[in-house]
Amino acid sequence: MASKQLEAVVTASAPAPVGPYNQAVKAGDLLFCSGQIALDPQTGSMVGSGDVEAETRQVLSNLEAVLSAGGATPQQVVRTTVFLADLADFGKVNALYAEVFGGGVSPARACVEVAALPKGARVEIDCVAFVG
């Protein structure tokens, strides 16, 4: 795919990337959203003080902001990956995830426990959405 068919998606309503990547990239009719952790978009600081539910709410808010900037809604998400620092948090994260992605056709999903996440986060979520 030629680079002119790729479009970086940037919004001040979600945290700025902490590395050499974009918040999302549009490629044709698809929007690939980078993983979001519980960073406050205004301060860049982690929110929730280790509370996985507070972190999950911020993660989902950040992800919704990136989706919106890319011209999509949660209902257009076709695939997500949920990364958890502790799989014991699955139920709490899943309940909040369902509030955003539970209506209509829920996205395909993987959920994995990882050894660590950036900035000590307890949850990270990325996604792919259809924007065509």
Secondary structure, DSSP 8 states (H G I E B T S, - for coil): --GGGEEEE--TTS---SSSS-SEEEETTEEEEEEE-SB-TTT--B-STT-HHHHHHHHHHHHHHHHHHTT--GGGEEEEEEEES-GGGHHHHHHHHHHHH-SSS--EEEEEE-S--GGG-SEEEEEEEE--
